[in-house]
Amino acid sequence: MTVKELTEALSLEVLTMPEPDREITGGYAGDLLSWVMGRARSGDAWVTIMTNMNVVAVASLADTACVVIAEAAEIDAGIVERAESQGINLLRSADPIFAACSRIAAACGL
C-alpha cells in the first residue's frame, strides 16, 4: 500500500506528502528517538506523538515511508516545512497510538 492509499483509506490528515507513491512495507511505533533510529526499518509507517524537529531527522535516517503523528498532537509549521524539504511524508491521526497502529496494520495487511 502506498502512503497516499493509506491516507485515503484511514482519512489521515496530510501535513505534507512529497512522496505519495512511497510503499509502506512495515510499521513501527515509538517516541524515544534514539530507539526508533536503531529499530525502525526502511519503508515503515512510523507512529509517534513526538513533534519536535528531530522527528524529521530520525525519519530521514531510518528511511521511513511516512510519519504518523497520533492523538492529533500539535506540530509547528517549521517542522512541517522541514519534512517537506527533506521528502518526509508527514501525516496526522486523531486516534490514540494503539488505535492508529491497529488501523494502519489492518489497512496494510501487516
N, C-alpha and C positions, 0 to 999 in steps of 0.2 A: 504494500500500500504506500502511496506517496503522501508527502506532508499535506498537499492540497486535498487529497481524498480524505485523509484523517480529519482535517479541519472541517470539511463539509459534513462528514458523517457524524461528528460529535458537536457540531455548531460551536467550535472553538473561536475565540476572538483572535484575529490576526493583528499582532503588533507590528511585525514585519515578516515578509516571506519572500526573500530574494531568490530562494531555490525551491519553488513549489513542487518540482518533479523529483525531489530527493526521496529515495526509497527508505522506508523505515524497516529495519531488519531485526530490531530488538527493542528492549526498553530498560530503563534504569531510573530509580528513584533515590534521591539523596540530597542532603543540604550541606554536608560537610565537604567543601570544595576539594580539599586535598584527597579525600576518599573517592570522590567522583572521578577526579583526574586519573586515579590509578585503576579504576574498575569499570567505568562506562566504556562502551565499545563503539567503534565507528558504525554509524547507521542507527544508533539507539535514539529513541524518543526519551529525552531526559525530563523527568518531572521533579519540580522543586518549588519551594516558596521563597528561595533566595532571590533578591532583586538588586544586588549590587553589581558594579562594573566587572567584578571578577567572574561572574557567571558567563559573560561573553568570552573571556579568555579561556575558561575551562571548556566551554562548548567547542571552541576552536581547536584546542589541544586534543580533546577526545574525539573530535570529528563527528559529533552527534548530528543526527538528521534534523533534529529540532529540540528546542527547549520549551516545555510547557510550564508556565507559571501557574501553580494551583491556588485555590482558595481566593481567587480574584485579588491577589496581592498587588499592591500599587507598585509601579515601576517608573522611574524617572525617564523623561523623554531623551535625555542624553545617552542613556543605556540602550534605548531602542535605536537611536541613530548609530551608535557604535556597532550594534548587532547587524544592522542593515549594511554598513560599510564593510563588515567582515564576512558577509554572506551567511549569517546565522539566522535560521528560521526561528522566530520568537512568537509563541502563542500564549494565550491565557485561557484558563478554565475557572469557572466559579466553584467547581466541585472540590471537596476536600481531597487531599492527596491520595488516600486509599481508593476512593471512588474514581478519581481521574485515571489512576493506574489500571484499575479494573476495566474501565471503559476502553482505554487505549489498547490493552491486551486483547480484549474481545474483538474490537474492530480490526485489529491487525492479525488476528488469528495466532497470537503468541501464547 
